[in-house]
Amino acid sequence: MRKTVKSNKKPSGNQQDPIFYVFTLIPAEPPERAIRLRRQIMAIYSYCLLWAGTIIGVELSAFAPDTPHLAIFSVLFAINLVFFLLIRSGLSERLGDPSLTILQMATGIILTTVILHYTRELRGAMLSIYFMVMTFGIFALDRRRQMAMAGFTLFCFTALQVYEWQETPQQAIFSFLIGHWIILALILCWFIYMGGYIHNLQNRVRDQRENLRDAHSRLEAIAVRDDLTGLYNRRHFLERLEEELSLANRNHTPLYLAIIDLDHFKQVNDNYGHHSGDEVLSRFARIASQSLRKSDLLARYGGEEFVVLFPHASEVASEAALERLRSQFSDQNYEFAPELHTTFSAGLTAFQEGETADQLTKRADAALYEAKSRGRDRIAKLP
C-alpha cells in the first residue's frame, strides 16, 4: 500500500497563498512595491530610535520636561501607518510619487521642527535630524524637488525661530539663532548639490542598464535570427527541430519538413547584382512569414535555401501551404527588373517515428533534388 507523502514545501513567488499574501508585511511581488515598503519600515525604525533618544533626553533634562513625546510620536506613527497601507495596497501607485517621498519627508521635517522646540542645549546637535530626513530624498528626488524640500526645511526652522523670539525674547540669544540658521542653510545647500549629483549618477546608471538590456536583447536576436531576412537561422532551427522530433515521438503526432530552394537564384545575383538578390530573399521571407501558420517553424537554412517545419499538420495541409506560397512568390513584381519571374522548388517529407533529425533532413533534401530534376518550380514529396 502506497503512502501519501505530504510536502512541507512553502509556495514562493506568485504561488503564495492569497491569505498568506494579505498578511505578509512585504510581499515578494511586485519587487518595486517591496522596495518602497522596506524604505517605509526603515523610516519607522528611524523614528523609533528618535523617540528613544527623546525619552532619554527628557530624563537627562536635555529636553524640556513637558515635552509631549507620546502625543507627537503617536500622531507620527499613525501617519506612517497610513503611508504604509497606501503603499502596501498599491493605491500609492496611482500617484505621481508612488513612494510618497515628498509627503514622508514633509512629515519628518515638521516632526523635527516640533521636537526642536523642546530642545535646550542640544538644538545644534538636533539639527542633524533634518539631514537624516533629507537623506531619504537623495535617491528619489531630482535636484529641483530637493531644492523645494530644502526650502521647506528652512521655512519651518525659520518659523520656529520667529515664534520662539516672539514668545520668549528674553531667552533667545540672537547670535545662536543666526548661527543655527546659517549652519542649517549651508548644509542644506551641500545636500542639494550632492543629492542632485547622486540622482543624476543614478539616472545614468539606470540608462546604462537599459542600454545593456537592449544590447543583450539584440545579441539574443542575433544569436537566433538571420540578419538579412529576420527569420530564424540554421543553428536555431536545428535546435528546435530536435525538440519537435522529441515531442512528435512522445505524443505520436504528425510532423512534416520542407526544404525550399529558390530557382536560378545565382542568375539573379549575376544579372542584377547582390543587392537585388537580397531583395528577392527578403521578399520571399516576408511572404512566407505572412502566408504560413504561426505554429509553423520557418528559417533560412543557408544561401537561397529555406526550411519549414509543419507540426500537427497533415500532408494535404502542408502541401497546400507550400503551393499557396509558391503561387504568391511567383506572382511578385520587382522594380529593379519587371521581367524577372521568381519561383522555387521544394521537397516535402513526413517524420517517421524513431528517425533522427539528420535522417529526416536527408529525406527532405532528396525530395528537393527530385523537384529540381523534374524541372523546378514544383513540390516533390517523399514518404
ZAVO-981761 format. One record per residue (C-alpha): z negated, y, x; residue number from 0; residue in one letter. Coordinates in pm, 1 decimal. Layout:
<sites>
up = Z; north = Y; east = X; num = NUM; residuo = a
...
</sites>
This chain:
<sites>
up = 0.0; north = 0.0; east = 0.0; num = 0; residuo = m
up = 106.8; north = 335.3; east = 147.9; num = 1; residuo = r
up = -149.9; north = 607.5; east = 184.3; num = 2; residuo = k
up = -67.2; north = 961.2; east = 91.7; num = 3; residuo = t
up = -132.3; north = 1190.9; east = 382.1; num = 4; residuo = v
up = -249.7; north = 1533.3; east = 278.7; num = 5; residuo = k
up = -112.2; north = 1807.4; east = 500.1; num = 6; residuo = s
up = -352.3; north = 2076.8; east = 615.3; num = 7; residuo = n
up = -74.4; north = 2298.6; east = 740.9; num = 8; residuo = k
up = -103.0; north = 2650.4; east = 606.1; num = 9; residuo = k
up = 201.2; north = 2831.2; east = 475.6; num = 10; residuo = p
up = 329.4; north = 3101.0; east = 701.8; num = 11; residuo = s
up = 564.3; north = 3397.3; east = 680.5; num = 12; residuo = g
up = 739.7; north = 3421.2; east = 347.7; num = 13; residuo = n
up = 591.4; north = 3084.6; east = 240.2; num = 14; residuo = q
up = 245.1; north = 3231.5; east = 183.6; num = 15; residuo = q
up = 79.7; north = 3150.9; east = -146.6; num = 16; residuo = d
up = 105.5; north = 3454.4; east = -382.8; num = 17; residuo = p
up = -272.1; north = 3466.4; east = -440.1; num = 18; residuo = i
up = -336.0; north = 3444.6; east = -65.2; num = 19; residuo = f
up = -84.5; north = 3725.8; east = -14.1; num = 20; residuo = y
up = -260.9; north = 3954.9; east = -261.9; num = 21; residuo = v
up = -599.7; north = 3918.4; east = -91.3; num = 22; residuo = f
up = -465.5; north = 3949.5; east = 263.9; num = 23; residuo = t
up = -550.3; north = 4287.2; east = 413.2; num = 24; residuo = l
up = -249.3; north = 4289.7; east = 645.6; num = 25; residuo = i
up = 35.5; north = 4061.7; east = 532.2; num = 26; residuo = p
up = 291.3; north = 3949.9; east = 788.9; num = 27; residuo = a
up = 583.0; north = 4074.8; east = 580.7; num = 28; residuo = e
up = 730.6; north = 4328.5; east = 583.9; num = 29; residuo = p
up = 648.7; north = 4399.8; east = 950.6; num = 30; residuo = p
up = 679.4; north = 4780.7; east = 913.2; num = 31; residuo = e
up = 411.6; north = 4782.1; east = 644.0; num = 32; residuo = r
up = 186.5; north = 4564.1; east = 859.5; num = 33; residuo = a
up = 211.4; north = 4817.3; east = 1142.9; num = 34; residuo = i
up = 118.4; north = 5102.6; east = 907.3; num = 35; residuo = r
up = -181.5; north = 4908.5; east = 776.7; num = 36; residuo = l
up = -304.4; north = 4838.2; east = 1129.4; num = 37; residuo = r
up = -283.0; north = 5207.7; east = 1207.6; num = 38; residuo = r
up = -479.2; north = 5282.1; east = 891.0; num = 39; residuo = q
up = -752.9; north = 5036.5; east = 987.1; num = 40; residuo = i
up = -758.5; north = 5190.7; east = 1334.0; num = 41; residuo = m
up = -821.8; north = 5531.8; east = 1173.7; num = 42; residuo = a
up = -1104.7; north = 5391.4; east = 959.9; num = 43; residuo = i
up = -1257.9; north = 5231.0; east = 1269.3; num = 44; residuo = y
up = -1243.8; north = 5568.1; east = 1447.6; num = 45; residuo = s
up = -1419.7; north = 5735.1; east = 1154.4; num = 46; residuo = y
up = -1690.7; north = 5468.1; east = 1164.8; num = 47; residuo = c
up = -1754.4; north = 5549.7; east = 1529.9; num = 48; residuo = l
up = -1761.7; north = 5921.5; east = 1446.9; num = 49; residuo = l
up = -2011.4; north = 5858.9; east = 1167.7; num = 50; residuo = w
up = -2233.7; north = 5659.8; east = 1401.3; num = 51; residuo = a
up = -2214.7; north = 5942.3; east = 1654.8; num = 52; residuo = g
up = -2301.3; north = 6197.2; east = 1387.5; num = 53; residuo = t
up = -2607.3; north = 5998.6; east = 1277.9; num = 54; residuo = i
up = -2725.0; north = 5972.3; east = 1637.9; num = 55; residuo = i
up = -2659.5; north = 6346.8; east = 1683.0; num = 56; residuo = g
up = -2873.6; north = 6428.1; east = 1381.8; num = 57; residuo = v
up = -3156.6; north = 6208.6; east = 1512.3; num = 58; residuo = e
up = -3138.0; north = 6377.3; east = 1853.7; num = 59; residuo = l
up = -3124.7; north = 6725.5; east = 1695.1; num = 60; residuo = s
up = -2777.7; north = 6784.0; east = 1841.3; num = 61; residuo = a
up = -2662.2; north = 6834.7; east = 1480.4; num = 62; residuo = f
up = -2827.7; north = 7036.6; east = 1208.3; num = 63; residuo = a
up = -3093.7; north = 6822.5; east = 1035.3; num = 64; residuo = p
up = -2940.6; north = 6895.4; east = 693.5; num = 65; residuo = d
up = -2600.0; north = 6752.0; east = 793.3; num = 66; residuo = t
up = -2475.9; north = 6572.0; east = 475.7; num = 67; residuo = p
up = -2308.8; north = 6297.2; east = 675.3; num = 68; residuo = h
up = -2348.0; north = 6035.9; east = 399.9; num = 69; residuo = l
up = -2164.6; north = 6250.8; east = 143.9; num = 70; residuo = a
up = -1898.8; north = 6363.0; east = 393.7; num = 71; residuo = i
up = -1811.3; north = 6016.7; east = 515.0; num = 72; residuo = f
up = -1833.2; north = 5861.2; east = 168.1; num = 73; residuo = s
up = -1563.5; north = 6100.9; east = 48.8; num = 74; residuo = v
up = -1366.0; north = 6036.3; east = 368.2; num = 75; residuo = l
up = -1372.2; north = 5658.2; east = 329.1; num = 76; residuo = f
up = -1280.0; north = 5686.5; east = -39.6; num = 77; residuo = a
up = -974.3; north = 5894.3; east = 55.4; num = 78; residuo = i
up = -878.3; north = 5644.2; east = 326.1; num = 79; residuo = n
up = -917.0; north = 5358.9; east = 78.4; num = 80; residuo = l
up = -662.2; north = 5533.5; east = -143.3; num = 81; residuo = v
up = -431.5; north = 5570.8; east = 157.3; num = 82; residuo = f
up = -474.3; north = 5201.6; east = 239.5; num = 83; residuo = f
up = -394.1; north = 5092.0; east = -115.8; num = 84; residuo = l
up = -86.6; north = 5314.6; east = -128.1; num = 85; residuo = l
up = 43.9; north = 5161.1; east = 194.1; num = 86; residuo = i
up = -62.3; north = 4804.9; east = 106.7; num = 87; residuo = r
up = 108.7; north = 4817.4; east = -233.1; num = 88; residuo = s
up = 428.1; north = 4966.5; east = -88.6; num = 89; residuo = g
up = 407.0; north = 5278.1; east = -305.9; num = 90; residuo = l
up = 399.2; north = 5498.9; east = 4.9; num = 91; residuo = s
up = 745.6; north = 5369.2; east = 98.0; num = 92; residuo = e
up = 889.2; north = 5577.2; east = -186.9; num = 93; residuo = r
up = 782.9; north = 5890.3; east = 1.7; num = 94; residuo = l
up = 949.0; north = 6056.2; east = 297.4; num = 95; residuo = g
up = 649.8; north = 5965.1; east = 515.5; num = 96; residuo = d
up = 560.6; north = 5600.1; east = 437.5; num = 97; residuo = p
up = 271.1; north = 5606.5; east = 686.7; num = 98; residuo = s
up = 119.6; north = 5912.7; east = 513.4; num = 99; residuo = l
up = 70.0; north = 6051.4; east = 863.9; num = 100; residuo = t
up = 53.5; north = 6418.3; east = 768.0; num = 101; residuo = i
up = -189.5; north = 6356.5; east = 480.7; num = 102; residuo = l
up = -410.2; north = 6140.3; east = 701.3; num = 103; residuo = q
up = -407.4; north = 6395.5; east = 982.4; num = 104; residuo = m
up = -486.4; north = 6678.7; east = 741.2; num = 105; residuo = a
up = -781.6; north = 6478.7; east = 606.7; num = 106; residuo = t
up = -909.4; north = 6417.5; east = 960.0; num = 107; residuo = g
up = -869.2; north = 6783.5; east = 1056.7; num = 108; residuo = i
up = -1062.9; north = 6904.0; east = 751.0; num = 109; residuo = i
up = -1336.2; north = 6645.9; east = 818.1; num = 110; residuo = l
up = -1363.8; north = 6756.5; east = 1181.2; num = 111; residuo = t
up = -1392.9; north = 7119.4; east = 1074.5; num = 112; residuo = t
up = -1673.4; north = 7034.6; east = 831.8; num = 113; residuo = v
up = -1855.5; north = 6831.0; east = 1099.5; num = 114; residuo = i
up = -1820.4; north = 7118.5; east = 1348.3; num = 115; residuo = l
up = -2000.1; north = 7345.5; east = 1105.0; num = 116; residuo = h
up = -2318.7; north = 7139.1; east = 1155.2; num = 117; residuo = y
up = -2296.4; north = 7108.1; east = 1532.9; num = 118; residuo = t
up = -2510.5; north = 7308.0; east = 1768.5; num = 119; residuo = r
up = -2477.0; north = 7290.8; east = 2145.2; num = 120; residuo = e
up = -2221.7; north = 7008.2; east = 2110.9; num = 121; residuo = l
up = -1949.7; north = 7219.2; east = 1948.5; num = 122; residuo = r
up = -1743.3; north = 7248.3; east = 2266.5; num = 123; residuo = g
up = -1752.3; north = 6872.8; east = 2316.1; num = 124; residuo = a
up = -1688.5; north = 6801.7; east = 1946.5; num = 125; residuo = m
up = -1359.4; north = 6991.4; east = 1965.9; num = 126; residuo = l
up = -1217.9; north = 6673.5; east = 2122.0; num = 127; residuo = s
up = -1221.3; north = 6511.9; east = 1776.3; num = 128; residuo = i
up = -935.0; north = 6742.5; east = 1682.6; num = 129; residuo = y
up = -736.9; north = 6594.9; east = 1968.6; num = 130; residuo = f
up = -814.1; north = 6240.2; east = 1854.4; num = 131; residuo = m
up = -663.8; north = 6329.7; east = 1517.9; num = 132; residuo = v
up = -358.8; north = 6488.1; east = 1682.3; num = 133; residuo = m
up = -303.6; north = 6168.2; east = 1881.4; num = 134; residuo = t
up = -218.0; north = 5982.1; east = 1559.6; num = 135; residuo = f
up = 83.6; north = 6207.3; east = 1510.8; num = 136; residuo = g
up = 235.9; north = 6173.0; east = 1856.7; num = 137; residuo = i
up = 448.6; north = 5866.7; east = 1776.3; num = 138; residuo = f
up = 519.1; north = 5950.0; east = 1411.0; num = 139; residuo = a
up = 592.4; north = 6323.5; east = 1401.7; num = 140; residuo = l
up = 864.1; north = 6527.7; east = 1565.6; num = 141; residuo = d
up = 780.7; north = 6846.7; east = 1755.5; num = 142; residuo = r
up = 831.2; north = 7073.0; east = 1453.4; num = 143; residuo = r
up = 580.8; north = 6881.9; east = 1240.5; num = 144; residuo = r
up = 340.3; north = 6852.0; east = 1533.1; num = 145; residuo = q
up = 350.5; north = 7230.4; east = 1562.0; num = 146; residuo = m
up = 272.6; north = 7253.9; east = 1190.8; num = 147; residuo = a
up = -29.5; north = 7024.0; east = 1227.1; num = 148; residuo = m
up = -147.8; north = 7214.3; east = 1535.1; num = 149; residuo = a
up = -117.9; north = 7538.6; east = 1336.6; num = 150; residuo = g
up = -317.3; north = 7383.5; east = 1051.8; num = 151; residuo = f
up = -586.0; north = 7274.4; east = 1300.4; num = 152; residuo = t
up = -608.1; north = 7621.7; east = 1448.8; num = 153; residuo = l
up = -620.4; north = 7775.3; east = 1099.7; num = 154; residuo = f
up = -911.0; north = 7551.1; east = 991.2; num = 155; residuo = c
up = -1108.2; north = 7621.3; east = 1307.5; num = 156; residuo = f
up = -1043.8; north = 7996.2; east = 1278.4; num = 157; residuo = t
up = -1153.9; north = 7989.5; east = 914.6; num = 158; residuo = a
up = -1472.6; north = 7810.9; east = 1020.4; num = 159; residuo = l
up = -1547.6; north = 8071.9; east = 1286.4; num = 160; residuo = q
up = -1482.6; north = 8362.4; east = 1048.3; num = 161; residuo = v
up = -1706.8; north = 8201.3; east = 784.2; num = 162; residuo = y
up = -1990.7; north = 8148.1; east = 1029.6; num = 163; residuo = e
up = -1953.1; north = 8501.0; east = 1169.2; num = 164; residuo = w
up = -1989.1; north = 8645.3; east = 819.9; num = 165; residuo = q
up = -2276.1; north = 8415.8; east = 716.2; num = 166; residuo = e
up = -2492.1; north = 8436.5; east = 1029.3; num = 167; residuo = t
up = -2362.5; north = 8715.1; east = 1251.5; num = 168; residuo = p
up = -2691.3; north = 8729.0; east = 1440.2; num = 169; residuo = q
up = -2647.3; north = 8369.1; east = 1561.0; num = 170; residuo = q
up = -2281.2; north = 8398.0; east = 1657.4; num = 171; residuo = a
up = -2203.2; north = 8451.8; east = 2024.0; num = 172; residuo = i
up = -1868.1; north = 8625.7; east = 2037.6; num = 173; residuo = f
up = -1776.8; north = 8503.3; east = 2385.1; num = 174; residuo = s
up = -1838.9; north = 8142.6; east = 2280.9; num = 175; residuo = f
up = -1628.9; north = 8181.6; east = 1967.6; num = 176; residuo = l
up = -1336.4; north = 8328.5; east = 2158.7; num = 177; residuo = i
up = -1376.2; north = 8072.2; east = 2437.2; num = 178; residuo = g
up = -1371.3; north = 7776.9; east = 2199.2; num = 179; residuo = h
up = -1071.6; north = 7920.5; east = 2013.7; num = 180; residuo = w
up = -872.9; north = 7972.1; east = 2336.2; num = 181; residuo = i
up = -958.2; north = 7624.0; east = 2464.4; num = 182; residuo = i
up = -850.7; north = 7467.8; east = 2135.9; num = 183; residuo = l
up = -527.3; north = 7670.2; east = 2126.4; num = 184; residuo = a
up = -434.3; north = 7580.6; east = 2486.0; num = 185; residuo = l
up = -497.5; north = 7209.3; east = 2443.5; num = 186; residuo = i
up = -306.0; north = 7207.1; east = 2113.9; num = 187; residuo = l
up = -11.1; north = 7364.8; east = 2296.7; num = 188; residuo = c
up = -34.4; north = 7083.7; east = 2550.7; num = 189; residuo = w
up = -38.9; north = 6828.2; east = 2268.4; num = 190; residuo = f
up = 272.5; north = 6982.6; east = 2114.8; num = 191; residuo = i
up = 456.3; north = 6968.8; east = 2446.5; num = 192; residuo = y
up = 350.7; north = 6614.0; east = 2534.6; num = 193; residuo = m
up = 382.5; north = 6490.3; east = 2177.3; num = 194; residuo = g
up = 734.8; north = 6626.0; east = 2149.1; num = 195; residuo = g
up = 826.2; north = 6469.6; east = 2482.9; num = 196; residuo = y
up = 684.7; north = 6130.7; east = 2382.4; num = 197; residuo = i
up = 852.1; north = 6148.6; east = 2040.8; num = 198; residuo = h
up = 1190.4; north = 6227.4; east = 2198.2; num = 199; residuo = n
up = 1139.4; north = 5947.6; east = 2450.7; num = 200; residuo = l
up = 1057.6; north = 5711.0; east = 2166.8; num = 201; residuo = q
up = 1377.2; north = 5812.3; east = 1986.4; num = 202; residuo = n
up = 1581.2; north = 5750.0; east = 2299.9; num = 203; residuo = r
up = 1423.5; north = 5407.6; east = 2339.7; num = 204; residuo = v
up = 1497.5; north = 5331.8; east = 1974.7; num = 205; residuo = r
up = 1859.8; north = 5442.7; east = 2017.8; num = 206; residuo = d
up = 1894.0; north = 5229.3; east = 2329.1; num = 207; residuo = q
up = 1750.0; north = 4934.6; east = 2139.9; num = 208; residuo = r
up = 2003.2; north = 4987.5; east = 1861.9; num = 209; residuo = e
up = 2282.5; north = 5011.7; east = 2118.2; num = 210; residuo = n
up = 2165.3; north = 4691.0; east = 2282.4; num = 211; residuo = l
up = 2154.0; north = 4520.4; east = 1943.8; num = 212; residuo = r
up = 2508.1; north = 4638.2; east = 1867.3; num = 213; residuo = d
up = 2625.4; north = 4524.5; east = 2210.1; num = 214; residuo = a
up = 2461.5; north = 4186.9; east = 2154.4; num = 215; residuo = h
up = 2636.4; north = 4155.7; east = 1817.8; num = 216; residuo = s
up = 2968.2; north = 4241.9; east = 1979.8; num = 217; residuo = r
up = 2909.2; north = 3984.9; east = 2253.6; num = 218; residuo = l
up = 2830.4; north = 3724.1; east = 1990.7; num = 219; residuo = e
up = 3152.6; north = 3812.5; east = 1808.9; num = 220; residuo = a
up = 3349.9; north = 3791.6; east = 2135.4; num = 221; residuo = i
up = 3199.7; north = 3450.0; east = 2203.4; num = 222; residuo = a
up = 3336.4; north = 3304.4; east = 1878.6; num = 223; residuo = v
up = 3627.8; north = 3534.1; east = 1788.5; num = 224; residuo = r
up = 3977.1; north = 3580.1; east = 1922.5; num = 225; residuo = d
up = 4031.2; north = 3938.4; east = 2039.2; num = 226; residuo = d
up = 4382.9; north = 3981.0; east = 1900.0; num = 227; residuo = l
up = 4364.7; north = 3814.0; east = 1559.4; num = 228; residuo = t
up = 3992.2; north = 3831.5; east = 1484.5; num = 229; residuo = g
up = 3996.8; north = 3461.2; east = 1393.7; num = 230; residuo = l
up = 3760.5; north = 3205.3; east = 1537.1; num = 231; residuo = y
up = 3856.7; north = 3094.0; east = 1886.3; num = 232; residuo = n
up = 3924.0; north = 2739.3; east = 2006.3; num = 233; residuo = r
up = 3578.4; north = 2678.6; east = 2151.4; num = 234; residuo = r
up = 3401.2; north = 2777.1; east = 1831.4; num = 235; residuo = h
up = 3643.9; north = 2574.3; east = 1622.9; num = 236; residuo = f
up = 3578.5; north = 2259.4; east = 1824.8; num = 237; residuo = l
up = 3203.0; north = 2308.0; east = 1781.6; num = 238; residuo = e
up = 3245.0; north = 2348.7; east = 1405.7; num = 239; residuo = r
up = 3482.2; north = 2053.7; east = 1394.3; num = 240; residuo = l
up = 3213.9; north = 1824.0; east = 1536.1; num = 241; residuo = e
up = 2970.4; north = 1947.2; east = 1269.3; num = 242; residuo = e
up = 3218.5; north = 1894.5; east = 986.5; num = 243; residuo = e
up = 3307.0; north = 1546.0; east = 1110.2; num = 244; residuo = l
up = 2939.1; north = 1455.8; east = 1113.9; num = 245; residuo = s
up = 2896.6; north = 1581.6; east = 756.7; num = 246; residuo = l
up = 3207.7; north = 1400.6; east = 636.1; num = 247; residuo = a
up = 3088.0; north = 1076.7; east = 796.8; num = 248; residuo = n
up = 2740.2; north = 1107.8; east = 649.5; num = 249; residuo = r
up = 2843.2; north = 1216.2; east = 299.1; num = 250; residuo = n
up = 3174.8; north = 1026.8; east = 280.2; num = 251; residuo = h
up = 3358.7; north = 1343.8; east = 179.4; num = 252; residuo = t
up = 3729.3; north = 1415.4; east = 240.9; num = 253; residuo = p
up = 3833.1; north = 1633.3; east = 532.7; num = 254; residuo = l
up = 4183.7; north = 1742.0; east = 636.3; num = 255; residuo = y
up = 4302.6; north = 1902.6; east = 956.4; num = 256; residuo = l
up = 4624.0; north = 2100.5; east = 1002.3; num = 257; residuo = a
up = 4773.6; north = 2229.5; east = 1326.3; num = 258; residuo = i
up = 5021.3; north = 2515.6; east = 1280.9; num = 259; residuo = i
up = 5275.6; north = 2633.2; east = 1535.0; num = 260; residuo = d
up = 5485.8; north = 2949.8; east = 1484.6; num = 261; residuo = l
up = 5853.1; north = 2856.6; east = 1521.3; num = 262; residuo = d
up = 6055.4; north = 3007.6; east = 1809.6; num = 263; residuo = h
up = 5774.1; north = 3243.6; east = 1897.3; num = 264; residuo = f
up = 5886.0; north = 3267.8; east = 2260.3; num = 265; residuo = k
up = 6211.8; north = 3422.5; east = 2143.8; num = 266; residuo = q
up = 6016.1; north = 3695.1; east = 1961.6; num = 267; residuo = v
up = 5843.1; north = 3787.7; east = 2285.9; num = 268; residuo = n
up = 6165.8; north = 3768.6; east = 2486.6; num = 269; residuo = d
up = 6380.7; north = 3966.6; east = 2242.6; num = 270; residuo = n
up = 6134.6; north = 4222.6; east = 2105.6; num = 271; residuo = y
up = 5851.2; north = 4236.9; east = 2358.0; num = 272; residuo = g
up = 5496.0; north = 4108.7; east = 2370.4; num = 273; residuo = h
up = 5370.0; north = 4393.3; east = 2154.6; num = 274; residuo = h
up = 5595.3; north = 4270.0; east = 1875.1; num = 275; residuo = s
up = 5478.1; north = 3914.3; east = 1936.2; num = 276; residuo = g
up = 5119.2; north = 4034.4; east = 1894.4; num = 277; residuo = d
up = 5219.1; north = 4194.2; east = 1564.9; num = 278; residuo = e
up = 5357.6; north = 3861.3; east = 1439.9; num = 279; residuo = v
up = 5039.3; north = 3676.9; east = 1541.8; num = 280; residuo = l
up = 4818.9; north = 3938.2; east = 1375.1; num = 281; residuo = s
up = 5031.7; north = 3933.9; east = 1062.3; num = 282; residuo = r
up = 5002.0; north = 3556.7; east = 1034.0; num = 283; residuo = f
up = 4626.0; north = 3569.8; east = 1087.7; num = 284; residuo = a
up = 4586.8; north = 3836.1; east = 818.2; num = 285; residuo = r
up = 4797.7; north = 3644.7; east = 564.7; num = 286; residuo = i
up = 4624.7; north = 3315.0; east = 637.7; num = 287; residuo = a
up = 4278.7; north = 3472.3; east = 604.1; num = 288; residuo = s
up = 4371.4; north = 3611.1; east = 262.5; num = 289; residuo = q
up = 4553.7; north = 3300.3; east = 142.7; num = 290; residuo = s
up = 4311.8; north = 3022.6; east = 234.2; num = 291; residuo = l
up = 3973.8; north = 2947.8; east = 77.9; num = 292; residuo = r
up = 3660.3; north = 3095.4; east = 229.2; num = 293; residuo = k
up = 3535.2; north = 2743.3; east = 291.5; num = 294; residuo = s
up = 3845.9; north = 2658.9; east = 496.4; num = 295; residuo = d
up = 3795.7; north = 2699.4; east = 870.3; num = 296; residuo = l
up = 4081.6; north = 2895.2; east = 1028.1; num = 297; residuo = l
up = 4105.4; north = 2950.9; east = 1403.5; num = 298; residuo = a
up = 4351.4; north = 3044.0; east = 1674.8; num = 299; residuo = r
up = 4394.1; north = 2730.2; east = 1881.7; num = 300; residuo = y
up = 4582.8; north = 2894.4; east = 2165.2; num = 301; residuo = g
up = 4904.4; north = 3094.8; east = 2210.3; num = 302; residuo = g
up = 5102.1; north = 3069.4; east = 1888.7; num = 303; residuo = e
up = 4907.5; north = 2767.2; east = 1762.6; num = 304; residuo = e
up = 4653.2; north = 2784.5; east = 1483.1; num = 305; residuo = f
up = 4430.7; north = 2523.0; east = 1318.8; num = 306; residuo = v
up = 4293.4; north = 2492.8; east = 967.3; num = 307; residuo = v
up = 4015.9; north = 2259.4; east = 859.4; num = 308; residuo = l
up = 4003.0; north = 2178.2; east = 487.1; num = 309; residuo = f
up = 3656.5; north = 2040.3; east = 394.4; num = 310; residuo = p
up = 3600.2; north = 1889.9; east = 49.2; num = 311; residuo = h
up = 3971.8; north = 1915.3; east = -31.7; num = 312; residuo = a
up = 4233.2; north = 1666.6; east = -143.6; num = 313; residuo = s
up = 4559.6; north = 1600.9; east = 33.6; num = 314; residuo = e
up = 4751.9; north = 1764.5; east = -250.7; num = 315; residuo = v
up = 4539.6; north = 2079.9; east = -239.1; num = 316; residuo = a
up = 4559.3; north = 2104.3; east = 140.6; num = 317; residuo = s
up = 4935.5; north = 2062.3; east = 144.4; num = 318; residuo = e
up = 4976.8; north = 2313.7; east = -140.0; num = 319; residuo = a
up = 4769.1; north = 2570.3; east = 51.9; num = 320; residuo = a
up = 4987.6; north = 2522.5; east = 361.4; num = 321; residuo = l
up = 5309.0; north = 2550.0; east = 157.0; num = 322; residuo = e
up = 5184.4; north = 2870.4; east = -5.9; num = 323; residuo = r
up = 5101.1; north = 3012.2; east = 334.8; num = 324; residuo = l
up = 5438.0; north = 2907.3; east = 475.9; num = 325; residuo = r
up = 5619.7; north = 3079.4; east = 191.4; num = 326; residuo = s
up = 5421.8; north = 3403.4; east = 230.7; num = 327; residuo = q
up = 5475.5; north = 3408.9; east = 605.8; num = 328; residuo = f
up = 5849.7; north = 3355.9; east = 575.5; num = 329; residuo = s
up = 5874.4; north = 3649.4; east = 330.7; num = 330; residuo = d
up = 5737.5; north = 3900.1; east = 582.3; num = 331; residuo = q
up = 5939.6; north = 4201.1; east = 695.6; num = 332; residuo = n
up = 5884.2; north = 4370.0; east = 1031.7; num = 333; residuo = y
up = 5962.5; north = 4732.3; east = 1109.0; num = 334; residuo = e
up = 6046.6; north = 4659.8; east = 1471.0; num = 335; residuo = f
up = 6308.3; north = 4400.1; east = 1363.1; num = 336; residuo = a
up = 6418.4; north = 4397.8; east = 997.0; num = 337; residuo = p
up = 6639.4; north = 4097.2; east = 1066.5; num = 338; residuo = e
up = 6352.9; north = 3884.5; east = 1200.7; num = 339; residuo = l
up = 6265.2; north = 3581.0; east = 989.4; num = 340; residuo = h
up = 5938.5; north = 3410.7; east = 1086.1; num = 341; residuo = t
up = 5847.7; north = 3053.5; east = 999.5; num = 342; residuo = t
up = 5601.8; north = 2791.7; east = 1113.5; num = 343; residuo = f
up = 5570.1; north = 2414.8; east = 1138.5; num = 344; residuo = s
up = 5250.6; north = 2231.6; east = 1053.7; num = 345; residuo = a
up = 5106.5; north = 1885.1; east = 1093.6; num = 346; residuo = g
up = 4850.6; north = 1768.3; east = 838.0; num = 347; residuo = l
up = 4628.7; north = 1461.9; east = 858.8; num = 348; residuo = t
up = 4319.3; north = 1323.0; east = 690.2; num = 349; residuo = a
up = 3997.3; north = 1237.7; east = 865.3; num = 350; residuo = f
up = 3922.8; north = 868.0; east = 881.0; num = 351; residuo = q
up = 3558.9; north = 768.1; east = 886.5; num = 352; residuo = e
up = 3432.2; north = 681.7; east = 1230.6; num = 353; residuo = g
up = 3701.2; north = 856.8; east = 1432.2; num = 354; residuo = e
up = 3626.5; north = 1125.1; east = 1688.5; num = 355; residuo = t
up = 3738.6; north = 1485.4; east = 1692.3; num = 356; residuo = a
up = 3982.6; north = 1406.6; east = 1971.8; num = 357; residuo = d
up = 4141.3; north = 1123.9; east = 1771.3; num = 358; residuo = q
up = 4174.9; north = 1342.2; east = 1461.7; num = 359; residuo = l
up = 4328.8; north = 1626.2; east = 1663.1; num = 360; residuo = t
up = 4579.9; north = 1394.2; east = 1829.8; num = 361; residuo = k
up = 4699.3; north = 1263.4; east = 1493.2; num = 362; residuo = r
up = 4738.5; north = 1617.4; east = 1358.1; num = 363; residuo = a
up = 4930.6; north = 1706.9; east = 1673.7; num = 364; residuo = d
up = 5155.3; north = 1406.3; east = 1623.8; num = 365; residuo = a
up = 5225.1; north = 1523.0; east = 1267.7; num = 366; residuo = a
up = 5312.9; north = 1868.5; east = 1402.4; num = 367; residuo = l
up = 5555.0; north = 1710.9; east = 1652.4; num = 368; residuo = y
up = 5720.2; north = 1524.6; east = 1365.2; num = 369; residuo = e
up = 5760.9; north = 1851.4; east = 1169.2; num = 370; residuo = a
up = 5930.0; north = 2013.3; east = 1469.8; num = 371; residuo = k
up = 6155.8; north = 1715.4; east = 1533.4; num = 372; residuo = s
up = 6271.8; north = 1729.6; east = 1171.7; num = 373; residuo = r
up = 6399.0; north = 2086.2; east = 1212.3; num = 374; residuo = g
up = 6085.0; north = 2305.3; east = 1196.0; num = 375; residuo = r
up = 5983.9; north = 2533.7; east = 904.6; num = 376; residuo = d
up = 5817.3; north = 2243.3; east = 728.0; num = 377; residuo = r
up = 5492.5; north = 2048.2; east = 689.0; num = 378; residuo = i
up = 5462.4; north = 1688.4; east = 802.3; num = 379; residuo = a
up = 5181.8; north = 1451.4; east = 707.6; num = 380; residuo = k
up = 5028.8; north = 1152.5; east = 877.8; num = 381; residuo = l
up = 4778.3; north = 920.6; east = 708.8; num = 382; residuo = p
</sites>
